[in-house]
């Protein structure tokens, strides 16, 4: 039996096809420049043309870093119950500038932020099997910090948790 190698054909996409794919990619949900660069790399676009595509998307309002950061911050806090520190880290990993990151954090309602932290702590507290109160508190604090909440706010919220 002879093994047959399947040749993968590389079909180069035209500029119009790449633009169409990028528009579709950006229409699905908010995107940032680093995600667009990744997509362009996947589409095997010429690296010299990346800036052209980014500018096209910005000019046609498909790409807006501020809109992306605001949506990201609101969504990660509301749905995944992430704290500010984790949101900041993720936005910076996506190469969003500091001013935009700080502006996006203003999208998070302070009252809801504290309620979400309280919910996170109470849910985790119910799941813990630890009987020692000190160890239990430490585990809760560690868990909330991993979610990206600030130590001072966690400490304040811990006062409302029954052990």
N, C-alpha and C positions, 0 to 999 in steps of 0.2 A: 504494500500500500504506500503510495507516494503522498506526502503531505503537500498540500497546495497552499501557498501563501496568498492571502487575499490582499490585493493592492488597494490601498485607500487613496482615492483620488482627492486631490485638494483643488476645490473649485474656488477661485478667487472671486470675491463679491465686488460688485461695482459700488461706487460711491453712493448712488441712490439706494441700493439694497442695504448698505450699512446704515444709512440715515433712517431708512424705514424700520430696520430692526432696533435701532437705538430709540426711535420715537415710541415704538411699541414697548420696549423695555422700560422707558421712563413713564409711560402712561399707566402701567400696572400699579406702581407705587412711587413715592418720592425716592429719588436717588441722589447720591453725592458724586463728586468728581472721581474719587478713587474707585467707586463701583463702575463708573462709565469706562475708566481706563482698563479695568479688569475685563469688562465686556468687549472692549475694542481688541484687547489682547486675544480673547477667545475667538473673536471673529477674524483673527489674523489680519487686522487692518495694518497698514503701514504706520510705523511709529512716528514718522514725520507728519502724519495727518491727524494725530490725536488732538492737537490743539484746535485744528479746524473743526472737528466734530464737536468738541466741548463748547467752542464759541457758538456754533450753530444751535446747539441745544439750549444754551443760555439765552441767545437772542430770540428764540422762538418759545421761551418760557417752559421748556421741558425740564430744564435743570436750574435749580435755585438752591444753593447751599443753606441759606437761612431758613427757607421753607422746610428743607430736609431736616435740619437740626431741630427746629421747633416740633415737627411731627414726631421725630425720633424720641425726643425727651418726653413729650406728652404720652406717647404710646408705651414706652418702656416703663414709665412710672405707673400708668393706669392699668396696663395689662399684665406686665411681668413683675410689677411692684418693686422695681429697682430704685435704689437711692441715688442721690445726686452724684456721689463719688464714682459709682459704676457707670453712670450715664456719661460723665465727663471723660472717663477713661476710654469708653467705647467711641465717643465722638472724636477724641484725639487720635485714636487708632485709625480712624477714617480720614485723618488729616484735615479736620475742620479747624479753622483758626480760633484762637482763644476768645476773641470778642463775640463771635457767633455762638460759641459754646456757652459763654456766660449769658448771652441774650436768650438762648434756648431754655436755660434753667428757669427763667422768669415765667415760662409757659406752665410751670407746675404750680398748681394752687397749694399754698402752704397748709391750709386746713386739711385738704385731702391727702397731702403728703404725710401728715402726722397720723391721720386715720389709717392710711395704708400700712404704715409702720406698725401701728397698734394691732392691726389685723394679722400681719405677718408674725409678730411675736406671739399673739394668742394662739394662732393655728399651730405654730411650731411647739409651743408650750404643751398643747394637748397631745402632740405626737411623741414627745420625749418620755422615755421610760425611766430616766434618772430620778432617784428618790432624794438624793442629797441636794438641798436647796442652793447651796453655794455653786456646786457643779452645774446645776440646772441653769442658774443665772448666767454663768460663764458661757455655757453652750448657746443660750439665747443671744447674748451679746455678740458672740463670734458669728452666729448665723446672720444676724442683722448687718454686721459689718461686711460680711461676704456679699450681701445683697446691695451694698454700697451706701448704707446709711451712716450718718455722722455719729461719733461716739457720744457727744453731748446730748443729742436728741434721743438716742437709744436709752441712755441713762434715765432721762426724764420719762420716757415711755415705760420703762421697767417698773416704775413706781405704781403703775396701774395693773400690773400682772399679779395674779394670786398664785402663790406657790403652795 
